[in-house]
Amino acid sequence: MNDPAFARTRENGTEFSSIAGSGKLLRSALGPMLFKAKDSKMTSRLVGVMGQLKNMDTVSARGLRNVAEGLNNPLAASVLEGFDFNARATYSSILNASATVDEVTGKISIGDFNPTRQLRGADGATHFSLQAGFLRIDFATGSFELMQSPEQVFPISNDVVSTSLTPSSAPTLAGTGMHVILIEFFQEINGVQYMLNNGAYNVLHLLKVS
């Protein structure tokens, strides 16, 4: 544990523990949305992203580099933006429609699209839902606050959809802002909507980091 020959090993171990903790913190922060759209390798993929962010820490000594400092790098946002928590259902593979984010309110606006032609839904799905999440997270302190928009449900039809998803309020916590969109699929039987059990086509996509 103290042999100078293994200093690098100890430093690497400390940093790996740090990035694993940061990944766990983000998973916990997005928990209410994440459990609906994730894949079996999501944890390891997220640790890989956290490792890239840790490497962007240019101020801490080796062995002490961390995600919180790495996020101060101007290029850090580009590492996180576009991350799909369910690799089986990426945003671009499920919905062919552009989305924009208001970084102040967290409102996500989606341009006109035809669900029948521009949405790849699960077999048997008759409806889909859209929901926005606005997260503030502080990787240094471990604190976070997630605000969600009301869920909007639409039929999978030829009727054009254009919508805005606005969280109930913006998080008041200081920290890194993250804007995510959740897409879920349902089947309606006799007027009742049932969530499809496997969730293979459900999307949770990180649109913007602010």
BAFI-3210 file (N, C-alpha, C; in Angstrom, 3 decimals, decimal comma, padded with zeros to 6 digits):
// residues 210
n [1|2|3|4|5|6|7|8|9|10|11|12|13|14|15|16|17|18|19|20|21|22|23|24|25|26|27|28|29|30|31|32|33|34|35|36|37|38|39|40|41|42|43|44|45|46|47|48|49|50|51|52|53|54|55|56|57|58|59|60|61|62|63|64|65|66|67|68|69|70|71|72|73|74|75|76|77|78|79|80|81|82|83|84|85|86|87|88|89|90|91|92|93|94|95|96|97|98|99|100|101|102|103|104|105|106|107|108|109|110|111|112|113|114|115|116|117|118|119|120|121|122|123|124|125|126|127|128|129|130|131|132|133|134|135|136|137|138|139|140|141|142|143|144|145|146|147|148|149|150|151|152|153|154|155|156|157|158|159|160|161|162|163|164|165|166|167|168|169|170|171|172|173|174|175|176|177|178|179|180|181|182|183|184|185|186|187|188|189|190|191|192|193|194|195|196|197|198|199|200|201|202|203|204|205|206|207|208|209|210]
n.u [000,822|002,109|004,405|006,748|007,081|004,636|003,183|001,935|-000,027|-001,642|-002,511|-003,977|-005,979|-007,288|-008,309|-009,978|-011,880|-013,016|-014,200|-016,029|-017,704|-018,729|-020,189|-022,123|-023,407|-024,608|-026,367|-028,047|-029,138|-030,688|-032,486|-035,488|-036,181|-034,340|-034,697|-036,560|-035,447|-032,768|-029,755|-028,084|-025,350|-024,993|-023,931|-021,139|-020,531|-021,074|-019,180|-016,936|-017,301|-017,160|-014,523|-013,257|-013,977|-012,698|-010,057|-009,888|-009,392|-007,181|-005,870|-005,620|-003,486|-001,894|-003,707|-005,509|-007,193|-010,440|-013,994|-015,514|-013,708|-012,868|-015,135|-014,985|-013,551|-013,728|-014,364|-015,716|-018,526|-019,111|-018,391|-020,309|-022,808|-025,327|-025,254|-026,690|-028,689|-029,848|-028,539|-029,658|-031,716|-031,299|-031,618|-031,526|-032,047|-034,634|-036,379|-036,896|-036,553|-035,916|-034,714|-034,764|-033,279|-034,141|-031,977|-032,357|-034,999|-035,316|-037,014|-037,876|-038,181|-039,786|-039,728|-042,154|-043,345|-044,185|-045,551|-046,036|-044,332|-041,873|-041,102|-039,803|-041,303|-041,971|-042,939|-046,390|-046,993|-049,163|-049,246|-047,128|-044,975|-043,656|-041,183|-039,497|-036,450|-034,755|-031,777|-029,719|-026,505|-023,928|-020,849|-018,782|-019,784|-021,766|-024,440|-027,727|-030,457|-033,441|-035,769|-038,857|-040,838|-044,419|-045,718|-046,339|-048,647|-049,103|-050,881|-049,695|-049,766|-050,787|-051,105|-049,662|-047,171|-046,204|-044,494|-043,875|-041,954|-042,002|-040,307|-041,558|-040,353|-037,229|-034,230|-032,887|-030,463|-026,922|-024,533|-023,671|-025,679|-027,980|-029,837|-032,360|-034,227|-037,028|-038,435|-041,172|-043,011|-046,339|-049,190|-052,498|-055,454|-058,808|-059,219|-057,421|-054,079|-051,208|-047,985|-045,290|-043,562|-040,781|-039,298|-037,431|-037,359|-037,475|-036,276|-033,694|-032,141|-029,347|-029,530|-028,404|-025,779|-025,242]
n.v [-001,220|001,136|001,111|002,727|001,906|001,217|003,501|004,710|002,844|003,038|005,659|005,480|003,740|005,275|007,359|005,929|004,984|007,404|008,284|006,245|006,696|009,181|008,491|006,870|008,782|010,412|008,550|008,083|010,630|010,910|008,957|008,689|008,877|007,353|004,596|003,796|003,695|002,225|000,356|-002,863|-002,439|000,133|001,314|000,769|002,065|004,679|005,120|005,134|007,563|009,318|008,925|010,160|012,799|013,195|013,123|015,577|017,321|019,657|020,779|019,425|017,252|014,227|011,327|012,636|013,781|014,668|014,468|016,761|018,929|018,485|019,137|021,846|022,384|023,827|022,091|020,012|019,713|018,712|016,078|014,884|015,593|014,228|011,677|008,502|006,780|004,373|002,227|000,578|001,950|004,707|008,282|009,355|007,113|006,449|008,702|010,926|013,913|017,316|018,810|021,483|023,369|025,400|026,863|028,203|027,862|025,191|024,192|021,995|021,979|020,505|020,130|020,029|016,781|013,637|010,994|008,385|008,194|009,188|008,129|005,410|002,901|000,550|-002,880|-003,377|-001,072|001,651|004,227|006,964|008,660|011,830|013,467|015,964|016,521|018,474|018,779|019,701|019,273|018,687|017,581|017,782|018,153|016,260|016,802|017,184|018,119|017,416|018,411|017,814|017,761|017,732|014,626|014,049|012,533|010,883|009,643|007,093|008,035|009,535|012,164|015,309|016,118|018,624|020,035|021,423|020,880|021,606|021,848|021,842|023,806|025,599|024,054|025,095|024,666|025,093|024,206|021,822|022,000|019,784|018,609|016,472|014,155|012,034|009,256|007,171|004,108|002,891|000,695|000,851|-000,455|-000,925|001,727|002,048|002,711|000,798|000,256|-000,904|-003,825|-004,549|-002,275|-001,800|000,020|002,457|005,736|007,620|010,518|012,657|015,853|018,442|020,220|022,572]
n.w [000,000|000,455|-000,993|-003,018|-005,638|-006,555|-006,824|-009,042|-009,596|-007,326|-007,613|-009,999|-009,163|-007,227|-008,789|-010,509|-008,728|-008,054|-010,503|-010,899|-008,752|-009,498|-011,768|-010,574|-009,015|-010,982|-012,117|-009,941|-009,653|-011,936|-011,559|-011,386|-014,069|-015,393|-014,833|-016,603|-019,094|-020,054|-020,705|-020,408|-020,264|-019,595|-017,231|-017,342|-019,733|-019,034|-017,042|-018,653|-020,022|-017,860|-017,221|-019,384|-018,861|-016,411|-017,275|-018,414|-016,449|-015,656|-013,545|-011,127|-009,172|-010,335|-009,661|-008,178|-009,935|-011,175|-011,948|-011,396|-011,595|-014,206|-015,677|-015,872|-018,059|-021,272|-023,333|-022,236|-022,240|-024,758|-024,565|-022,999|-024,107|-026,139|-025,150|-024,854|-022,674|-023,025|-025,069|-026,903|-027,948|-029,344|-029,484|-032,115|-033,645|-033,047|-033,097|-035,651|-035,595|-034,918|-031,878|-029,564|-026,873|-024,126|-022,110|-019,742|-018,708|-019,135|-021,005|-023,594|-026,988|-029,734|-033,163|-035,905|-036,610|-038,130|-036,565|-037,567|-039,735|-038,871|-036,480|-034,773|-033,428|-030,724|-031,316|-031,464|-030,116|-029,565|-028,739|-027,688|-025,368|-024,295|-022,373|-020,517|-018,734|-016,337|-014,959|-012,241|-011,104|-008,781|-008,837|-007,067|-004,482|-004,358|-004,469|-005,941|-008,128|-009,672|-012,036|-013,604|-016,606|-017,213|-018,385|-021,780|-023,885|-026,982|-029,865|-032,093|-035,116|-038,277|-037,729|-037,383|-035,021|-032,783|-030,215|-026,900|-024,051|-020,787|-017,776|-014,376|-012,853|-012,801|-011,607|-008,457|-007,378|-007,409|-009,935|-012,529|-015,401|-016,888|-019,606|-020,412|-022,472|-022,441|-024,015|-024,228|-024,856|-025,380|-025,160|-026,130|-024,879|-025,026|-024,212|-022,142|-021,281|-021,510|-020,281|-022,222|-021,474|-021,897|-022,590|-024,572|-026,651|-025,450|-024,861|-023,366|-023,484|-023,470|-024,123|-023,847|-022,197|-019,727]
ca.u [000,000|002,968|005,608|006,865|007,020|003,230|002,530|001,041|-001,177|-002,517|-003,130|-004,991|-007,080|-008,027|-009,064|-011,061|-012,922|-013,666|-015,084|-017,129|-018,618|-019,411|-021,194|-023,211|-024,139|-025,465|-027,442|-028,991|-029,809|-031,672|-033,213|-036,904|-036,308|-033,377|-035,128|-037,461|-034,719|-031,344|-029,338|-027,315|-023,974|-025,024|-023,038|-019,758|-020,395|-021,058|-017,866|-016,014|-017,476|-016,635|-013,076|-012,859|-014,117|-011,604|-008,820|-009,914|-008,967|-005,792|-005,356|-005,361|-002,337|-002,225|-004,276|-006,572|-008,029|-011,825|-015,003|-015,945|-012,743|-012,874|-016,287|-014,642|-012,928|-014,718|-014,718|-016,349|-019,925|-019,188|-018,221|-021,562|-023,969|-025,594|-025,177|-027,945|-028,618|-030,254|-027,850|-030,530|-032,672|-030,738|-032,584|-031,521|-032,590|-036,057|-037,147|-036,252|-037,081|-034,971|-035,136|-033,970|-033,373|-034,002|-031,109|-032,806|-036,220|-035,284|-038,022|-037,413|-039,141|-039,582|-040,381|-043,197|-042,990|-045,263|-045,149|-046,047|-043,208|-040,609|-040,912|-039,671|-041,852|-041,937|-044,037|-047,605|-047,222|-050,167|-049,025|-045,811|-044,968|-042,452|-040,996|-038,216|-035,861|-033,743|-030,983|-028,530|-025,737|-022,619|-020,048|-017,851|-020,496|-022,683|-025,839|-028,389|-031,881|-034,044|-037,123|-039,396|-042,044|-045,513|-045,623|-047,305|-048,900|-049,637|-051,075|-048,812|-050,675|-050,294|-051,303|-048,380|-046,940|-045,253|-044,755|-042,868|-041,954|-041,438|-040,287|-042,385|-039,528|-035,806|-033,555|-032,252|-029,136|-025,794|-023,882|-023,762|-027,024|-028,129|-031,202|-032,594|-035,565|-037,442|-039,487|-041,676|-044,040|-047,460|-050,225|-053,831|-056,457|-060,094|-059,105|-056,414|-052,726|-050,337|-046,569|-044,684|-042,709|-039,337|-038,680|-036,290|-037,363|-037,531|-035,103|-033,313|-031,066|-028,827|-029,530|-027,622|-025,101|-025,096]
ca.v [000,000|002,323|000,907|003,748|001,284|001,068|004,813|004,935|001,940|003,614|006,855|005,033|003,172|006,371|008,081|005,070|005,013|008,712|008,365|005,313|007,406|010,230|007,825|006,448|009,983|010,808|007,553|008,350|011,902|010,711|007,730|008,614|008,746|006,372|003,207|003,521|003,630|001,967|-000,954|-003,625|-001,965|001,582|001,717|000,770|003,118|005,958|005,224|005,538|008,999|010,004|008,872|011,219|014,080|013,251|013,436|016,988|018,068|020,076|021,499|018,530|016,357|012,867|010,594|013,468|014,332|014,313|014,915|018,129|019,850|018,260|019,822|023,257|022,469|024,251|020,992|018,932|019,535|017,902|014,678|014,405|015,824|013,144|010,367|007,759|005,857|003,077|002,104|-000,158|002,909|006,052|009,299|009,502|005,910|006,322|009,879|011,758|015,275|018,156|019,317|022,596|023,508|026,690|026,517|028,891|027,229|023,752|023,795|021,315|022,136|019,553|020,601|019,191|015,467|012,671|009,809|007,171|008,201|009,658|007,522|003,949|002,452|-000,869|-003,671|-003,354|000,237|002,515|005,588|007,260|009,833|012,660|014,154|016,639|016,599|019,520|018,371|020,413|018,312|019,159|016,384|018,018|018,004|015,123|017,245|017,276|018,457|017,094|018,890|017,150|018,307|016,755|013,679|014,272|011,278|011,079|008,412|006,882|008,243|010,476|013,538|015,951|016,490|019,703|020,235|021,952|020,189|022,565|021,405|022,634|024,966|025,337|023,722|026,236|024,238|025,428|023,033|021,602|021,767|018,741|018,574|015,151|013,877|010,637|008,787|005,853|003,569|002,271|000,050|001,172|-001,510|-000,502|003,043|002,055|002,648|-000,106|000,391|-002,122|-004,293|-004,666|-000,953|-001,831|001,179|003,684|006,586|008,687|011,135|013,891|016,798|019,670|020,478|024,033]
ca.w [000,000|000,533|-001,800|-004,071|-006,958|-006,938|-006,690|-010,188|-009,433|-006,305|-008,190|-010,949|-008,399|-006,600|-009,820|-010,990|-007,696|-008,154|-011,664|-010,659|-007,862|-010,264|-012,590|-009,688|-008,627|-012,096|-012,221|-008,847|-009,915|-013,006|-011,227|-011,759|-015,520|-015,881|-014,724|-017,723|-020,365|-019,870|-021,196|-019,418|-020,211|-019,396|-016,148|-017,816|-020,742|-018,335|-016,400|-019,700|-020,246|-016,688|-017,333|-020,316|-018,158|-015,427|-017,994|-018,785|-015,261|-015,895|-012,372|-009,995|-009,280|-010,734|-008,535|-007,593|-011,000|-010,908|-012,899|-011,084|-012,207|-015,638|-016,269|-016,095|-019,375|-022,264|-024,229|-021,474|-022,631|-025,973|-024,194|-022,421|-024,967|-027,078|-024,498|-024,752|-021,547|-023,576|-026,357|-027,825|-028,501|-029,339|-029,928|-033,574|-034,282|-032,716|-033,504|-036,656|-035,426|-034,184|-030,568|-029,059|-025,419|-023,449|-020,986|-018,536|-018,185|-019,346|-021,994|-024,800|-028,079|-030,822|-034,373|-036,496|-037,143|-038,336|-035,810|-038,376|-040,669|-038,288|-035,160|-034,833|-032,164|-030,383|-031,866|-030,653|-029,498|-030,194|-028,244|-027,132|-024,496|-024,267|-021,099|-020,366|-017,404|-016,163|-013,801|-011,773|-010,334|-008,328|-008,609|-005,960|-003,205|-004,414|-004,428|-007,238|-008,136|-010,967|-012,272|-014,784|-017,209|-017,287|-019,494|-022,856|-024,591|-028,326|-030,633|-033,240|-036,240|-039,288|-037,260|-037,101|-033,624|-032,483|-028,793|-025,992|-022,765|-019,843|-016,381|-013,458|-012,516|-012,985|-010,348|-007,799|-006,956|-008,278|-010,478|-013,967|-015,890|-017,901|-020,140|-021,001|-022,979|-022,287|-024,918|-023,842|-025,732|-024,692|-025,961|-025,611|-025,011|-024,456|-023,586|-021,073|-021,824|-020,775|-020,619|-022,750|-020,396|-022,089|-022,651|-025,486|-027,538|-024,673|-025,056|-022,449|-024,261|-022,897|-025,233|-023,649|-020,930|-019,609]
c.u [000,852|004,225|005,659|006,741|005,588|002,460|001,524|-000,216|-002,164|-003,241|-004,242|-006,216|-007,942|-008,883|-010,198|-012,218|-013,717|-014,637|-016,253|-018,175|-019,390|-020,477|-022,383|-024,056|-025,089|-026,613|-028,495|-029,801|-030,912|-032,575|-034,662|-037,135|-035,462|-033,906|-036,065|-036,714|-033,227|-031,033|-028,397|-025,876|-023,880|-024,039|-021,591|-019,536|-020,292|-019,738|-016,817|-016,090|-016,916|-015,110|-012,549|-012,933|-013,014|-010,293|-008,749|-009,586|-007,484|-005,178|-004,987|-004,143|-002,795|-002,633|-005,420|-007,471|-009,459|-012,766|-015,398|-015,008|-012,732|-013,996|-016,030|-013,961|-013,995|-015,179|-015,510|-017,784|-020,054|-019,015|-019,537|-022,752|-024,118|-025,531|-026,571|-027,816|-029,107|-029,653|-028,678|-031,493|-032,091|-031,770|-032,671|-032,101|-034,090|-036,878|-036,345|-036,885|-036,100|-035,572|-034,198|-034,243|-033,248|-033,219|-031,524|-033,992|-036,180|-036,294|-037,356|-038,515|-038,777|-040,391|-041,386|-042,633|-044,226|-044,868|-045,099|-044,804|-041,865|-040,315|-040,849|-040,087|-041,724|-043,122|-045,220|-047,901|-048,260|-049,963|-047,575|-045,918|-043,623|-042,374|-039,603|-037,757|-034,775|-033,025|-029,885|-027,795|-024,367|-021,789|-019,052|-018,523|-021,419|-024,145|-026,416|-029,866|-032,407|-035,472|-037,612|-040,627|-043,171|-045,307|-046,714|-047,414|-049,569|-049,884|-050,032|-049,693|-050,023|-050,508|-049,959|-048,305|-045,910|-045,503|-043,583|-043,050|-041,246|-041,469|-041,079|-041,669|-038,085|-035,186|-032,872|-030,829|-028,068|-025,166|-024,040|-025,203|-027,024|-029,591|-031,403|-034,027|-035,819|-038,572|-039,873|-042,789|-045,079|-048,366|-051,575|-054,796|-057,711|-059,964|-058,101|-055,033|-051,832|-048,891|-046,051|-043,554|-041,211|-038,613|-037,534|-036,209|-037,439|-036,199|-034,909|-032,032|-030,648|-028,623|-028,506|-027,004|-024,840|-024,446]
c.v [001,265|002,223|001,944|003,172|001,171|002,382|005,053|004,078|002,507|004,844|006,472|004,478|004,246|007,104|007,229|005,050|006,315|008,768|007,395|005,958|008,495|009,634|007,384|007,642|010,419|009,828|007,781|009,608|011,751|009,507|007,661|008,446|007,585|004,944|002,812|003,312|003,476|000,597|-001,597|-003,137|-000,460|002,039|001,788|001,838|004,485|006,171|005,645|007,026|009,794|009,999|009,931|012,590|014,257|013,642|014,894|017,899|018,393|020,795|020,575|017,652|014,976|012,054|011,338|014,096|013,819|014,947|016,359|019,152|019,707|018,986|021,313|023,468|022,850|023,133|019,885|018,665|018,612|016,415|014,084|014,516|014,711|011,765|009,756|006,719|004,463|002,955|001,330|000,779|004,307|007,035|009,343|008,283|005,756|007,484|010,735|013,148|016,065|018,643|020,430|022,773|024,963|026,414|027,187|028,170|025,710|023,272|023,156|021,414|021,194|020,018|019,599|017,846|014,585|011,373|008,532|007,063|008,491|009,107|006,014|003,382|000,957|-001,580|-003,648|-002,021|001,022|003,974|005,732|008,501|010,530|013,362|014,754|016,583|017,659|019,215|019,380|019,457|018,885|017,934|016,553|017,758|016,788|015,519|017,338|017,616|018,230|017,611|018,288|017,881|017,287|015,858|013,985|013,010|011,566|009,726|008,312|006,890|009,181|011,928|014,134|016,399|017,615|020,093|020,879|021,281|021,079|022,016|022,353|023,886|024,600|024,970|024,968|025,925|024,730|024,130|022,961|021,322|020,700|018,652|017,257|015,045|012,382|010,344|007,385|005,425|002,792|001,558|000,339|000,035|-001,061|000,787|003,143|001,882|001,804|000,095|-000,941|-002,552|-004,224|-003,331|-000,848|-000,593|002,498|004,420|007,514|009,295|012,460|014,892|017,917|019,706|021,968|024,413]
c.w [000,000|-000,318|-002,924|-005,478|-007,475|-006,816|-007,814|-010,074|-008,422|-006,858|-009,164|-010,234|-007,758|-007,624|-010,365|-009,998|-007,770|-009,324|-011,538|-009,754|-008,575|-011,157|-011,763|-009,266|-009,741|-012,271|-011,142|-009,123|-010,946|-012,742|-011,662|-013,254|-016,035|-015,842|-015,864|-019,034|-020,110|-020,433|-020,182|-019,265|-019,971|-018,333|-016,627|-018,884|-020,082|-017,610|-017,425|-019,992|-019,077|-016,698|-018,293|-019,650|-017,116|-016,089|-018,442|-017,612|-015,416|-014,689|-011,211|-010,255|-009,723|-009,519|-007,889|-008,667|-010,845|-011,926|-012,657|-011,712|-013,725|-016,346|-016,484|-017,447|-020,414|-023,194|-023,536|-021,920|-023,830|-025,687|-023,711|-023,371|-025,997|-026,458|-024,409|-023,656|-021,940|-024,965|-027,380|-028,539|-028,361|-029,872|-031,448|-034,287|-034,050|-033,244|-034,471|-036,624|-034,581|-032,871|-030,140|-027,569|-025,017|-022,171|-019,682|-017,902|-018,265|-020,371|-023,200|-025,846|-029,210|-032,021|-034,921|-036,963|-037,220|-037,638|-036,649|-039,232|-040,004|-036,903|-035,318|-033,485|-031,952|-031,019|-030,909|-030,013|-030,293|-029,823|-027,771|-026,258|-024,586|-022,922|-021,052|-018,918|-017,386|-014,856|-013,516|-010,847|-010,017|-007,968|-007,463|-004,613|-003,171|-004,371|-005,835|-007,052|-009,551|-011,016|-013,590|-015,310|-017,071|-018,510|-020,520|-023,694|-025,926|-028,983|-031,739|-034,483|-037,241|-038,891|-036,848|-035,645|-033,569|-031,041|-028,074|-024,639|-021,756|-018,420|-015,484|-012,986|-012,800|-011,638|-009,770|-007,353|-007,934|-008,783|-011,981|-014,356|-016,969|-018,296|-020,872|-021,497|-022,875|-023,260|-024,479|-024,790|-024,930|-025,692|-025,317|-025,921|-024,281|-023,644|-022,468|-021,696|-020,915|-021,236|-021,133|-021,819|-020,673|-022,199|-023,630|-026,360|-026,771|-024,748|-023,857|-023,012|-023,612|-024,045|-025,064|-022,262|-020,851|-018,278]
res [m|n|d|p|a|f|a|r|t|r|e|n|g|t|e|f|s|s|i|a|g|s|g|k|l|l|r|s|a|l|g|p|m|l|f|k|a|k|d|s|k|m|t|s|r|l|v|g|v|m|g|q|l|k|n|m|d|t|v|s|a|r|g|l|r|n|v|a|e|g|l|n|n|p|l|a|a|s|v|l|e|g|f|d|f|n|a|r|a|t|y|s|s|i|l|n|a|s|a|t|v|d|e|v|t|g|k|i|s|i|g|d|f|n|p|t|r|q|l|r|g|a|d|g|a|t|h|f|s|l|q|a|g|f|l|r|i|d|f|a|t|g|s|f|e|l|m|q|s|p|e|q|v|f|p|i|s|n|d|v|v|s|t|s|l|t|p|s|s|a|p|t|l|a|g|t|g|m|h|v|i|l|i|e|f|f|q|e|i|n|g|v|q|y|m|l|n|n|g|a|y|n|v|l|h|l|l|k|v|s]
***
